[in-house]
Amino acid sequence: MNELTLETVRATVAGTAAAFRRITEYQPAGGVGDKLFPPTYEGGRYAVETRLIEGNPDPVDCVLIDSVQSQANRMEAALLETHRSGRITLPLVVAHFDQESLLKKFTVSSLDAPHRVADAIFRDSLLDRTIFRQSEKGRILDTADVRNATGLFGLCPTALVFGLWDSTGPRGGLGAKFQRAIVSEMTGYDAIVGVKTSSRIDPAQIMLGAGPLHHRKQLSDEAPDWTLDSKAGGKKLGRDGKPSEANHGNVTPGINAGGFTIGKAVQTTVLSLTCLRRLRFPLDGVVDSDPAVDQAARSVLAALGLAAAVLSHSEMTDLRSRCQLFPTAKGAWELLDEPGADPQTFSLSPDNAVRLFNDAVTAARDAGLPWDGEIALTPSPELVELVRRSQELAAASGEGDD
């Protein structure tokens, strides 16, 4: 199997190939038959469905193990970590929430924010004392589209790979929209639902009849926020003031549906070259783009998508508590080019993915394409105050804790 090179990427971007595809099979880290816990959604439900798969005439029961959105977040996190380590350099927009009034200080980058560079956090932040969307850099989003993606390429190239919809900007739902060029998902096949148990033994052996507990009217640094004294307290905790409402006492062992055993897990990653070819990158304000410049930009984006998938691959094995998997074989990159023909296959190591991406960026900059550094934003006073109040509410209610 040949290692994927920049020359191959350039040729595939310039040609007619539809996509790069990688299919990787996994088993639970505990071995075949070990139970996994996929993500749950509204109402504590798992995302289950039946699918038709190759080689099986009957529908197969499946469960979603990691969604497209979650996979994209993991890839972006891997790119951010690689950028911070200095192995690659990415244009980033970063809002620094380090104001003295905040209980918890943090930063949000265009690789963290749900709407990427179009996120409301950046919209409501300042660049050199100007609201970001009114600044020269922020106005790039107002005119970006598939026929003129040059500014967005320099400001936030990951948005052209992972997708963007500027729905929170001044044009609302008519804002700039770019489809995902890379899509990845992990699914468990032959899924059988299991059970999960729950219980807690209180080391203090607090009994149900020791209550009821009441909300304390006058909070103090020297006492918990509940009291046994009904006169000093307000309404009962919860419905009946049970000690368990304050997380004291035993929890009766229970059994509920939970977790799955699967025949195998399959991760399918597709990088659409067709999607990238739709993008145009005119320079110097001209209407029509130069095909050579277009190819240089598209090669960067293809290399970026491949690097994101490769660099995040190790992080895809431990998805959440009790959901660790391990690949049964190395997944090869297949090039979908000639219909009916066997696809060409390539390998790509993390080190080579980084090298390929850096070389593609150098060539793009030599072609005159923009490649901004880190753009630091300051949250507006109104946004800081909104965050401060939210942090105080979360601290008082116990919500939002790590």
Secondary structure, DSSP 8 states (H G I E B T S, - for coil): -EE--HHHHHHHHHS---EEEEEEEEEETT-TT--B---EEGGGEE-EEEE--TT-SS-EEEEEEE-HHHHHHHHHHHHHHHHHTTSS---EEEEEE--TT-SS-EEEETTTSTTGGG-HHHHTEEETTEEGGGSTTTTHHHH-BTTB-HHHHHH-THHHHH-EE-TTSTTGGGS-EE--SEEEEEEEES-EEEEEEEEE--TT---GGG---EEESS--TTS-SEES-TTTEEEESTTT--GGGGT-S-EEEEEEEEEEE-SEEEEEEEEEHHHHHT-----TT-SS--HHHHHHHHHHHHHHHHHHHHHTGGGGGB-STT-BEEESS---EEEE-STTS--EEEE--HHHHHHHHHHHHHHHHHTT-----EEEEEE-HHHHHHHHHHHHHHHHHTTT--
